[in-house]
């Protein structure tokens, strides 16, 4: 069906002059940022109607694909139990249910099950439901928990008596959802959000049985470029408040036995000093970038003298090894490192009698430390998977070096055989000569050729690393002849902290150039061709999509931009928008002319011009708190005005959800089905 047979949505234009640094930008679609305006809702509904009508011929395929992807997932599934303070905790799903059920067993797994939360019952009256931040009191009798029914990540904290199952009248509004108990079993610390910007800005103290207006302010983070959180050390001795920005950390501590005392600083903030703290015995162990340790090093200091001048080096900084974190046990220290993009675990006895590395034997894989809440144990639990190997939860005995696979992800598809899939790691060369790694996977019967469809994915911001991971959902792509590529562009920490530093602020364009270089490599080496190359990214990865369609639209046949951050300059100049001020260390502050001009030079919305654009599917949620819906709405409107092609341009707005999309275990698969079918339709794959 041709676009011309259906009325293409057209947003009206109302000129808005935006002036900064003697520079004037004209924004004709600024008016779309008012969702209380009925004309805005009318326009969004018209975009949805257009999308639904234009894709009506794919609806059955979407439904069939949803069923196909869902059928591979075990419905009556449960998590690996973990032990905490005398109880085994389990999260399970029942067949036909969308939401998890949280239960526990006292001392032994065969003890009677205690129901904590049935999210299916809790969610039945809501279009969206999210339970978060379950925190059990030290005496095991109460659970604090956060609930979001709007999808704006503003949680109400409530408290449940686990003996009587009564939910108390205490309701704490506008929080992050997480909280932590003092050891008196009645005092609860939590984080309050700014109601407008949604910045985590205050640590409050609540006493069970009182109203929120009686809560005491413990700490207020007045620097609006910082957020703040509160949690308890693994040793259970300390309540910790962490103030954080992209570059800088400050941590305060309080003995959990004395919740009414005053918090004490570990080390006051120094711009650029990042540190994280773990407590063991009489010392604090500190992962930090102090003294130019770009890839971080491990230091320790006594409980009595915590300032930086007292810190002693335990593991030095290494140029080629990123120290990602540590897990502390009674007899062992487990060090999580990343070397040449791959995760490694180093085990060290506290008495220094032994140090060794856990063995991994794949070319490209992902490994992560799991819950590990127990202190006095020799069992270290981690997760392992690769692009071809389903996720496994593994118990590794640090003493005997024996490995037990506690759970392996089941793929309920009789035809699935991991040996039918091939994974590789390949490297492209960026314009500045940097080598950019890619992790790729495809079915062994898929031949690389100019006619082979390739989906290239990346994120590339905040130091967030997308490791090569297994996805049973992705099999629907691979089984239909697609090659899937994760481009490990700068802006992540895949190759260390410098890899991140070289992909942010005034180096941000490296992220975009890296991605395009990967695309050109795939084309030049006959993995695919511009007629069959597709790109996908979400949020900050959606920004990446917005930039590449401006810079190199001719090398992509289709683009999927999910909840994309595309109006960089206007958003970063508006400090009333959620999260803006805390982002200055990532993108720069455009109140500074240097950053303003740099941002403007790549901002997708500001750089839409009259030319041909690829086929595009753009998604958003009306209640998105991370990237406001009006960014992609304005972008779509401007693309419709400016583009000179007849390619598909679809805008799918979830009018009930926010940044994370639909809630529920399987509802999100319907959104994936829409994305995949968009690609299949372009490839003329019918089923």
C-alpha positions as CSV (number, residue, x, y, z in Angstrom):
1,X,0.0,0.0,0.0
2,X,1.4,3.4,-1.0
3,X,1.6,6.2,1.6
4,X,-0.3,8.4,-0.9
5,X,-3.5,6.4,-0.5
6,X,-3.8,7.4,3.2
7,X,-3.7,10.9,4.6
8,X,-0.2,11.4,6.1
9,X,-0.4,13.2,9.4
10,X,0.7,16.8,9.3
11,X,1.4,18.8,12.4
12,X,0.6,22.5,12.2
13,X,3.5,24.9,12.4
14,X,3.7,27.7,15.0
15,X,7.0,29.6,14.9
16,X,8.9,29.7,18.1
17,X,12.2,31.5,18.2
18,X,14.8,30.0,20.5
19,X,17.7,32.4,21.2
20,X,21.0,31.6,22.9
21,X,24.5,33.0,22.5
22,X,23.2,35.4,19.9
23,X,22.1,32.4,17.8
24,X,18.4,32.0,16.8
25,X,16.9,28.6,16.1
26,X,13.3,28.3,14.7
27,X,11.3,25.5,16.2
28,X,7.9,25.2,14.4
29,X,6.8,22.3,16.5
30,X,7.7,23.4,20.0
31,X,3.9,23.5,20.8
32,X,3.8,19.7,20.8
33,X,5.4,19.7,24.3
34,X,2.1,20.4,26.0
35,X,0.3,17.1,26.4
36,X,-2.6,18.8,28.2
37,X,-3.4,20.5,24.9
38,X,-6.1,18.5,23.1
39,X,-4.6,19.3,19.7
40,X,-1.4,17.6,20.8
41,X,-3.2,14.4,21.7
42,X,-5.2,14.7,18.5
43,X,-2.0,14.8,16.5
44,X,-0.4,11.9,18.4
45,X,-3.6,9.8,17.8
46,X,-3.5,10.7,14.1
47,X,0.1,9.3,14.0
48,X,-1.0,6.1,15.7
49,X,-4.0,5.8,13.4
50,X,-1.7,6.3,10.4
51,X,0.8,3.7,11.7
52,X,-1.9,1.2,12.4
53,X,-3.5,1.6,9.0
54,X,-0.3,1.5,7.1
55,X,0.8,-1.7,8.9
56,X,-2.6,-3.4,8.9
57,X,-1.4,-5.9,6.4
58,X,1.3,-7.1,8.9
59,X,-1.0,-7.4,11.9
60,X,-1.4,-11.2,11.6
61,X,2.4,-11.6,11.2
62,X,2.8,-9.5,14.3
63,X,0.4,-11.7,16.2
64,X,2.0,-14.9,14.9
65,X,5.5,-13.6,15.7
66,X,4.4,-12.7,19.3
67,X,3.1,-16.3,19.8
68,X,6.3,-17.7,18.3
69,X,8.6,-15.6,20.6
70,X,6.4,-16.3,23.6
71,X,6.3,-20.0,22.9
72,X,10.1,-20.2,23.5
73,X,9.8,-18.8,27.0
74,X,9.0,-21.1,29.9
75,X,5.9,-19.6,31.5
76,X,5.9,-21.5,34.8
77,X,9.4,-20.4,35.7
78,X,11.3,-19.4,38.8
79,X,14.5,-17.7,39.8
80,X,17.4,-19.4,41.5
81,X,16.8,-19.0,45.3
82,X,19.1,-16.8,47.2
83,X,19.5,-16.8,51.0
84,X,19.3,-13.7,53.1
85,X,19.2,-13.5,56.9
86,X,17.8,-17.1,57.4
87,X,15.3,-17.1,54.5
88,X,15.4,-18.4,51.0
89,X,13.9,-15.9,48.5
90,X,12.4,-17.0,45.2
91,X,10.7,-15.1,42.3
92,X,8.4,-17.2,40.2
93,X,6.0,-17.0,37.3
94,X,2.8,-19.0,36.8
95,X,1.6,-20.1,33.4
96,X,-0.6,-17.5,31.8
97,X,0.5,-14.7,34.2
98,X,2.2,-11.5,33.2
99,X,3.8,-10.5,36.5
100,X,6.1,-12.2,39.1
101,X,5.2,-13.7,42.4
102,X,7.6,-13.2,45.3
103,X,7.9,-15.9,47.9
104,X,10.2,-17.1,50.6
105,X,11.0,-20.2,52.7
106,X,12.4,-20.2,56.2
107,X,15.8,-21.8,56.6
108,X,15.2,-24.6,54.1
109,X,13.8,-24.6,50.6
110,X,11.4,-27.4,51.4
111,X,9.9,-25.3,54.3
112,X,6.4,-24.0,53.7
113,X,6.1,-21.2,51.1
114,X,5.4,-17.7,52.4
115,X,3.7,-15.4,49.9
116,X,5.2,-11.9,49.9
117,X,3.7,-10.3,46.8
118,X,1.5,-11.5,43.9
119,X,2.0,-8.8,41.4
120,X,-0.7,-10.3,39.2
121,X,-3.3,-9.5,41.8
122,X,-1.7,-6.1,42.6
123,X,-1.7,-5.1,38.9
124,X,-5.2,-6.1,37.9
125,X,-6.7,-2.6,38.1
126,X,-3.9,-0.8,36.2
127,X,-2.8,-0.5,32.6
128,X,0.7,-0.3,33.9
129,X,2.3,-1.8,37.0
130,X,5.8,-2.1,38.4
131,X,6.9,-3.4,41.8
132,X,10.4,-2.3,42.8
133,X,12.8,-2.1,45.7
134,X,11.6,-4.8,48.1
135,X,13.5,-4.3,51.3
136,X,13.1,-6.8,54.2
137,X,13.5,-5.5,57.8
138,X,16.4,-7.0,59.8
139,X,14.0,-9.1,62.0
140,X,12.3,-10.4,58.8
141,X,8.8,-9.3,59.8
142,X,8.2,-6.4,57.4
143,X,8.8,-5.5,53.8
144,X,9.0,-2.0,52.3
145,X,8.2,-1.9,48.6
146,X,7.7,0.6,45.8
147,X,4.9,0.7,43.3
148,X,4.6,2.7,40.0
149,X,1.2,2.6,38.2
150,X,1.9,5.4,35.7
151,X,5.3,4.5,34.2
152,X,7.0,7.7,35.2
153,X,9.3,6.1,37.7
154,X,7.7,7.9,40.6
155,X,7.1,5.2,43.1
156,X,4.9,5.1,46.2
157,X,6.6,3.2,49.0
158,X,4.4,1.1,51.2
159,X,5.1,-1.3,54.1
160,X,3.7,-4.8,54.6
161,X,3.6,-6.9,57.8
162,X,4.9,-10.3,56.7
163,X,3.4,-12.0,59.7
164,X,-0.2,-10.7,59.4
165,X,0.0,-9.8,55.7
166,X,-1.4,-6.4,56.6
167,X,-0.3,-3.5,54.4
168,X,0.1,-0.5,56.7
169,X,-1.4,2.9,56.2
170,X,2.0,4.4,55.6
171,X,2.3,5.7,52.0
172,X,5.4,7.6,50.9
173,X,4.9,9.3,47.6
174,X,7.3,10.4,44.9
175,X,10.2,8.2,45.6
176,X,12.7,6.1,43.7
177,X,11.0,3.0,45.1
178,X,14.0,1.8,47.0
179,X,14.6,2.1,50.7
180,X,16.7,0.6,53.5
181,X,16.0,-0.3,57.1
182,X,18.0,0.7,60.1
183,X,18.7,-2.2,62.5
184,X,15.9,-1.0,64.9
185,X,13.3,-2.5,62.6
186,X,11.2,0.7,62.6
187,X,13.3,3.3,60.9
188,X,13.3,3.4,57.1
189,X,15.6,5.6,54.9
190,X,14.4,6.5,51.4
191,X,15.1,8.9,48.5
192,X,12.6,11.6,47.6
193,X,12.4,12.9,44.0
194,X,11.9,16.5,42.9
195,X,8.3,16.5,41.6
196,X,9.1,18.5,38.5
197,X,12.6,17.4,37.4
198,X,12.3,13.9,39.0
199,X,15.9,14.3,40.2
200,X,16.7,12.2,43.3
201,X,17.4,15.0,45.7
202,X,16.6,14.2,49.3
203,X,17.2,11.4,51.8
204,X,14.4,11.1,54.2
205,X,13.9,9.1,57.4
206,X,10.5,7.5,58.1
207,X,9.3,5.7,61.2
208,X,6.8,2.9,60.7
209,X,3.3,3.9,61.7
210,X,3.6,7.6,61.0
211,X,2.5,9.8,58.1
212,X,4.9,11.1,55.4
213,X,4.6,14.7,56.6
214,X,6.3,13.6,59.8
215,X,9.3,12.2,58.0
216,X,12.7,13.9,58.8
217,X,15.0,15.3,56.2
218,X,18.4,13.6,56.6
219,X,20.3,15.0,53.7
220,X,19.4,17.3,50.8
221,X,21.6,17.3,47.6
222,X,21.5,20.9,46.6
223,X,23.8,20.6,43.6
224,X,21.3,20.0,40.8
225,X,23.9,18.2,38.7
226,X,23.9,15.4,41.3
227,X,21.5,12.7,42.3
228,X,21.4,10.9,45.6
229,X,20.6,7.4,46.9
230,X,20.7,5.4,50.2
231,X,21.5,1.8,50.9
232,X,23.0,-0.6,53.4
233,X,26.5,-2.1,53.3
234,X,26.7,-5.9,52.7
235,X,28.1,-6.2,56.2
236,X,24.8,-4.7,57.5
237,X,26.8,-2.4,59.8
238,X,26.4,0.9,57.8
239,X,23.7,2.9,56.2
240,X,25.3,4.7,53.2
241,X,24.2,7.9,51.4
242,X,25.8,8.3,47.9
243,X,25.7,11.6,46.0
244,X,26.6,11.0,42.4
245,X,27.1,12.7,39.1
246,X,28.7,11.3,35.9
247,X,32.2,12.2,37.1
248,X,32.0,12.6,40.9
249,X,31.0,10.7,44.0
250,X,30.5,11.5,47.7
251,X,29.6,8.9,50.3
252,X,28.4,9.4,53.9
253,X,28.0,6.6,56.4
254,X,25.9,6.0,59.6
255,X,26.0,3.1,62.0
256,X,22.8,1.2,61.2
257,X,22.3,0.6,65.0
258,X,22.0,4.3,65.7
259,X,19.7,5.8,63.0
260,X,19.2,9.1,64.8
261,X,22.9,9.9,64.8
262,X,24.5,12.2,62.2
263,X,26.0,10.8,59.0
264,X,29.8,11.1,58.6
265,X,31.6,11.7,55.3
266,X,34.0,9.1,53.9
267,X,35.6,11.6,51.6
268,X,34.0,14.9,50.6
269,X,33.4,15.5,46.9
270,X,36.2,16.6,44.7
271,X,35.3,17.2,41.1
272,X,36.4,14.2,39.0
273,X,36.9,11.9,42.0
274,X,34.8,8.8,41.6
275,X,34.7,6.2,44.3
276,X,32.6,3.3,45.6
277,X,32.8,1.8,49.1
278,X,32.5,-1.8,50.5
279,X,32.9,-2.6,54.2
280,X,34.8,-5.6,55.5
281,X,36.0,-6.2,59.1
282,X,37.4,-2.9,60.3
283,X,38.1,-1.4,56.9
284,X,36.5,0.2,53.9
285,X,37.5,-1.1,50.4
286,X,37.3,1.6,47.8
287,X,37.2,1.2,44.0
288,X,38.3,4.6,42.7
289,X,39.8,6.7,39.9
290,X,41.9,8.7,42.4
291,X,45.3,10.0,41.3
292,X,44.6,9.6,37.6
293,X,43.5,5.9,37.8
294,X,41.3,6.1,34.7
295,X,40.5,2.4,34.7
296,X,40.1,2.5,38.5
297,X,42.1,0.8,41.3
298,X,41.3,-0.7,44.7
299,X,42.3,1.0,47.9
300,X,41.5,0.5,51.6
301,X,41.3,2.5,54.7
302,X,40.3,2.0,58.3
303,X,36.8,2.8,59.7
304,X,38.4,5.5,61.8
305,X,40.3,7.4,59.1
306,X,38.4,7.5,55.9
307,X,39.6,10.6,54.1
308,X,41.5,10.1,50.8
309,X,44.9,10.9,52.4
310,X,44.6,7.7,54.4
311,X,43.8,5.4,51.5
312,X,46.3,2.6,50.9
313,X,46.6,0.8,47.5
314,X,45.5,-2.8,47.3
315,X,45.3,-3.3,43.5
316,X,47.1,-0.7,41.4
317,X,45.8,1.0,38.3
318,X,46.4,-0.8,35.0
319,X,46.2,0.9,31.6
320,X,44.8,-2.2,29.9
321,X,42.4,-3.5,32.6
322,X,39.1,-1.9,33.8
323,X,38.3,-2.7,37.4
324,X,34.5,-2.9,37.3
325,X,33.8,-3.9,40.9
326,X,34.4,-6.3,43.8
327,X,32.5,-8.8,45.9
328,X,33.5,-9.3,49.4
329,X,33.1,-12.6,51.3
330,X,34.4,-13.6,54.8
331,X,37.5,-15.4,53.4
332,X,37.7,-14.2,49.8
333,X,37.7,-11.1,47.6
334,X,36.3,-11.5,44.1
335,X,37.5,-8.9,41.6
336,X,35.5,-8.2,38.5
337,X,37.7,-6.9,35.7
338,X,37.3,-6.2,31.9
339,X,40.2,-7.0,29.6
340,X,40.0,-6.3,25.9
341,X,36.2,-6.1,26.2
342,X,35.7,-9.4,28.1
343,X,34.7,-9.8,31.7
344,X,37.0,-11.7,34.1
345,X,36.7,-12.8,37.8
346,X,39.9,-12.8,39.9
347,X,39.7,-14.6,43.3
348,X,42.0,-13.6,46.1
349,X,42.1,-15.0,49.6
350,X,42.3,-12.4,52.3
351,X,45.2,-14.2,53.9
352,X,47.1,-13.8,50.5
353,X,47.7,-17.6,50.2
354,X,46.1,-17.9,46.8
355,X,45.0,-15.8,43.8
356,X,43.5,-17.3,40.7
357,X,41.2,-16.5,37.7
358,X,37.9,-18.2,36.9
359,X,38.2,-19.9,33.5
360,X,36.2,-18.8,30.4
361,X,36.7,-20.2,26.9
362,X,34.6,-18.3,24.4
363,X,35.7,-15.7,21.9
364,X,32.9,-13.3,22.9
365,X,30.7,-13.7,25.9
366,X,29.1,-12.0,28.9
367,X,29.6,-12.8,32.6
368,X,28.2,-10.9,35.5
369,X,28.3,-11.2,39.3
370,X,24.8,-11.9,40.8
371,X,23.1,-11.3,44.1
372,X,25.8,-12.7,46.5
373,X,24.2,-11.2,49.6
374,X,25.6,-13.9,52.0
375,X,28.9,-12.9,53.6
376,X,30.0,-16.1,55.3
377,X,30.1,-18.5,52.4
378,X,32.5,-19.9,49.8
379,X,29.9,-19.8,47.0
380,X,30.3,-17.1,44.4
381,X,27.3,-16.9,42.1
382,X,27.6,-15.5,38.6
383,X,25.7,-15.5,35.3
384,X,27.2,-16.5,32.0
385,X,25.9,-16.4,28.4
386,X,27.0,-15.6,24.9
387,X,25.4,-14.8,21.6
388,X,24.9,-18.5,21.0
389,X,24.7,-19.9,24.6
390,X,21.6,-19.4,26.8
391,X,22.0,-17.7,30.1
392,X,23.2,-19.9,33.0
393,X,23.4,-19.2,36.7
394,X,26.5,-20.8,38.1
395,X,27.6,-21.5,41.7
396,X,31.4,-21.4,41.9
397,X,32.9,-22.8,45.1
398,X,35.9,-20.5,45.8
399,X,37.5,-23.1,48.0
400,X,37.3,-26.2,45.9
401,X,37.1,-24.4,42.5
402,X,34.2,-26.6,41.5
403,X,31.4,-25.3,39.4
404,X,27.7,-26.1,39.6
405,X,25.2,-24.9,37.0
406,X,22.2,-24.0,39.1
407,X,19.9,-23.0,36.2
408,X,20.2,-22.8,32.5
409,X,17.7,-20.8,30.5
410,X,15.3,-23.1,28.8
411,X,14.5,-22.5,25.1
412,X,11.1,-24.2,24.5
413,X,11.8,-24.8,20.8
414,X,12.6,-28.4,19.8
415,X,14.4,-27.2,16.8
416,X,16.8,-25.0,18.8
417,X,20.4,-26.2,18.9
418,X,23.1,-23.7,19.9
419,X,25.5,-25.4,17.5
420,X,23.3,-24.1,14.6
421,X,24.5,-20.5,15.4
422,X,27.8,-18.9,14.8
423,X,29.3,-15.9,16.7
424,X,32.3,-13.8,15.8
425,X,34.1,-10.7,17.0
426,X,35.3,-8.4,14.2
427,X,36.9,-5.0,14.1
428,X,36.2,-1.9,11.9
429,X,38.5,1.1,11.6
430,X,37.0,4.5,12.6
431,X,38.0,7.7,10.7
432,X,40.6,8.6,13.4
433,X,42.2,5.1,13.1
434,X,40.6,3.6,16.2
435,X,39.7,-0.1,15.9
436,X,36.0,-0.6,16.8
437,X,34.9,-4.1,17.9
438,X,31.7,-5.7,16.8
439,X,30.0,-8.9,18.2
440,X,28.0,-10.7,15.6
441,X,25.7,-13.8,15.4
442,X,23.9,-15.6,12.6
443,X,22.5,-19.0,11.7
444,X,25.1,-21.3,10.3
445,X,23.1,-21.6,7.1
446,X,23.1,-17.8,6.5
447,X,25.5,-16.8,3.8
448,X,27.2,-13.4,4.0
449,X,26.4,-11.6,0.8
450,X,25.2,-8.2,-0.5
451,X,21.6,-9.6,-0.3
452,X,21.9,-10.7,3.4
453,X,19.9,-8.6,5.8
454,X,21.8,-7.2,8.8
455,X,20.5,-5.5,11.9
456,X,23.2,-3.4,13.6
457,X,22.5,-2.3,17.2
458,X,24.3,0.1,19.6
459,X,23.8,2.3,22.6
460,X,27.1,4.1,23.2
461,X,26.5,6.5,26.1
462,X,27.0,6.8,29.9
463,X,29.7,4.2,29.9
464,X,26.9,1.6,29.6
465,X,28.3,-1.5,27.9
466,X,26.1,-3.8,25.9
467,X,27.7,-7.2,26.3
468,X,27.2,-10.0,23.8
469,X,24.2,-11.8,25.3
470,X,21.8,-14.6,24.3
471,X,18.2,-13.8,23.4
472,X,15.6,-16.5,22.6
473,X,13.5,-13.6,21.1
474,X,16.3,-12.8,18.6
475,X,16.1,-16.3,17.2
476,X,13.1,-15.1,15.2
477,X,15.4,-12.7,13.4
478,X,18.3,-15.2,13.0
479,X,16.1,-18.0,11.8
480,X,14.8,-15.8,9.0
481,X,18.3,-15.1,7.6
482,X,19.3,-11.9,9.5
483,X,22.8,-11.3,10.8
484,X,22.7,-9.5,14.2
485,X,25.5,-7.1,15.1
486,X,26.3,-5.3,18.4
487,X,28.7,-2.4,17.6
488,X,30.8,-1.6,20.7
489,X,31.2,2.0,19.9
490,X,32.9,4.6,22.0
491,X,30.7,6.0,24.8
492,X,30.5,2.5,26.4
493,X,33.2,1.0,28.6
494,X,33.7,-2.1,26.5
495,X,37.4,-1.3,26.1
496,X,37.9,0.5,29.4
497,X,37.1,3.9,30.9
498,X,39.0,5.8,28.2
499,X,36.6,4.2,25.7
500,X,33.8,6.0,27.5
501,X,35.7,9.3,27.9
502,X,36.4,9.3,24.2
503,X,32.7,9.1,23.4
504,X,31.1,11.9,25.5
505,X,31.1,15.7,25.8
506,X,33.3,17.2,23.1
507,X,34.2,13.7,21.9
508,X,30.6,12.6,21.4
509,X,30.9,12.5,17.6
510,X,33.2,9.5,17.9
511,X,30.2,7.5,18.9
512,X,28.4,8.3,15.6
513,X,31.5,8.0,13.4
514,X,32.3,4.6,15.0
515,X,28.8,3.3,14.2
516,X,28.9,4.4,10.6
517,X,32.4,3.0,10.3
518,X,31.1,-0.4,11.4
519,X,28.3,-0.2,8.9
520,X,30.7,0.6,6.1
521,X,32.9,-2.3,7.1
522,X,29.9,-4.7,7.0
523,X,29.1,-3.4,3.5
524,X,32.7,-3.4,2.2
525,X,33.2,-7.0,3.5
526,X,30.1,-8.3,1.8
527,X,28.1,-9.1,5.0
528,X,25.3,-7.0,3.4
529,X,24.6,-3.9,1.3
530,X,22.9,-0.6,1.8
531,X,19.7,-2.1,0.4
532,X,19.7,-4.7,3.3
533,X,21.4,-2.9,6.2
534,X,19.3,-1.9,9.2
535,X,20.2,0.0,12.4
536,X,18.5,0.1,15.8
537,X,19.0,2.0,19.0
538,X,16.9,3.3,21.9
539,X,17.0,6.3,24.2
540,X,20.6,7.6,23.9
541,X,20.9,4.9,21.2
542,X,18.0,6.6,19.6
543,X,20.1,9.8,19.5
544,X,22.7,7.7,17.6
545,X,20.0,6.7,15.1
546,X,18.9,10.3,14.7
547,X,22.5,11.4,13.9
548,X,23.3,8.6,11.5
549,X,20.3,9.2,9.3
550,X,21.4,12.8,9.0
551,X,25.1,11.9,8.3
552,X,24.8,8.7,6.2
553,X,21.1,8.0,5.2
554,X,22.2,6.4,2.0
555,X,23.8,3.3,3.6
556,X,20.7,2.1,5.5
557,X,17.4,0.7,4.2
558,X,15.7,1.0,7.6
559,X,16.1,2.5,11.0
560,X,14.3,1.7,14.3
561,X,14.6,4.5,16.9
562,X,13.0,3.6,20.2
563,X,12.2,6.4,22.7
564,X,14.9,8.5,21.0
565,X,16.7,11.5,22.6
566,X,16.8,13.7,19.5
567,X,16.3,17.3,20.5
568,X,19.6,17.7,22.4
569,X,20.0,21.4,22.5
570,X,16.5,22.4,23.6
571,X,16.3,19.7,26.1
572,X,19.7,20.4,27.7
573,X,18.8,24.1,27.9
574,X,15.6,23.3,29.9
575,X,16.5,22.5,33.4
576,X,12.8,21.9,34.3
577,X,12.8,18.7,32.2
578,X,13.5,15.6,34.2
579,X,17.2,14.6,34.5
580,X,18.6,17.5,32.4
581,X,21.0,19.0,35.0
582,X,22.5,15.7,35.9
583,X,23.3,15.1,32.3
584,X,25.8,18.0,31.9
585,X,28.8,15.8,32.5
586,X,27.6,13.5,29.7
587,X,26.7,15.9,27.0
588,X,28.0,19.2,28.2
589,X,26.1,22.3,29.4
590,X,24.9,24.3,26.4
591,X,24.8,27.5,28.5
592,X,28.5,27.4,27.7
593,X,28.8,28.5,24.0
594,X,31.4,25.8,23.2
595,X,29.0,23.0,24.2
596,X,26.0,24.7,22.6
597,X,27.7,24.9,19.2
598,X,29.0,21.3,19.4
599,X,25.6,19.9,20.4
600,X,23.9,21.9,17.7
601,X,26.2,20.5,15.1
602,X,25.0,17.0,15.7
603,X,21.5,17.3,17.4
604,X,19.2,15.2,15.1
605,X,16.2,17.6,15.3
606,X,18.4,20.7,14.5
607,X,20.0,19.0,11.5
608,X,17.0,17.6,9.6
609,X,17.4,18.8,6.0
610,X,15.7,18.3,2.7
611,X,17.0,15.0,1.5
612,X,16.1,11.3,1.2
613,X,15.9,9.4,4.5
614,X,15.7,5.6,5.1
615,X,12.5,3.8,6.1
616,X,12.0,4.6,9.7
617,X,10.0,3.3,12.7
618,X,10.1,5.6,15.7
619,X,8.5,4.7,19.1
620,X,7.7,6.6,22.3
621,X,5.6,6.5,25.5
622,X,3.3,9.4,26.4
623,X,4.5,9.2,30.1
624,X,8.2,8.8,29.4
625,X,10.2,10.4,32.2
626,X,13.6,9.9,30.6
627,X,13.0,11.1,27.1
628,X,9.9,13.2,26.9
629,X,7.4,12.1,24.2
630,X,7.6,15.5,22.5
631,X,11.2,15.0,21.3
632,X,10.4,12.2,18.8
633,X,7.0,13.9,18.1
634,X,8.7,17.1,16.9
635,X,11.3,15.1,15.1
636,X,8.7,13.1,13.2
637,X,6.8,16.3,12.3
638,X,10.0,17.9,11.0
639,X,11.0,14.8,9.0
640,X,7.6,14.7,7.4
641,X,8.0,18.3,6.4
642,X,11.5,18.0,5.1
643,X,12.2,14.6,3.6
644,X,12.2,14.2,-0.1
645,X,11.6,10.5,-0.4
646,X,8.5,8.2,-0.3
647,X,10.0,5.8,2.2
648,X,8.0,4.6,5.2
649,X,8.0,6.9,8.3
650,X,6.0,5.5,11.2
651,X,5.5,6.9,14.7
652,X,4.1,4.4,17.2
653,X,3.1,6.0,20.6
654,X,2.2,3.9,23.6
655,X,-0.4,6.2,25.2
656,X,-0.3,4.2,28.5
657,X,3.4,3.7,29.1
658,X,6.8,5.4,29.6
659,X,10.5,4.9,28.9
660,X,10.5,1.2,29.5
661,X,7.5,0.4,27.4
662,X,4.6,-1.8,28.4
663,X,4.7,-3.6,31.8
664,X,4.2,-7.3,32.2
665,X,6.4,-10.2,31.1
666,X,4.9,-10.7,27.7
667,X,3.4,-7.4,26.7
668,X,6.8,-6.1,25.8
669,X,7.1,-8.9,23.2
670,X,4.3,-7.3,21.2
671,X,6.5,-4.2,20.8
672,X,9.4,-6.4,19.7
673,X,7.1,-8.1,17.2
674,X,6.2,-4.7,15.7
675,X,9.9,-3.8,15.3
676,X,10.8,-7.2,13.8
677,X,7.8,-7.2,11.4
678,X,8.8,-3.7,10.3
679,X,12.1,-5.1,9.2
680,X,10.6,-8.3,7.7
681,X,8.1,-6.2,5.7
682,X,11.0,-4.2,4.2
683,X,12.7,-7.5,3.3
684,X,9.5,-8.9,1.9
685,X,9.6,-11.8,4.4
686,X,6.0,-12.8,4.8
687,X,6.0,-15.3,7.7
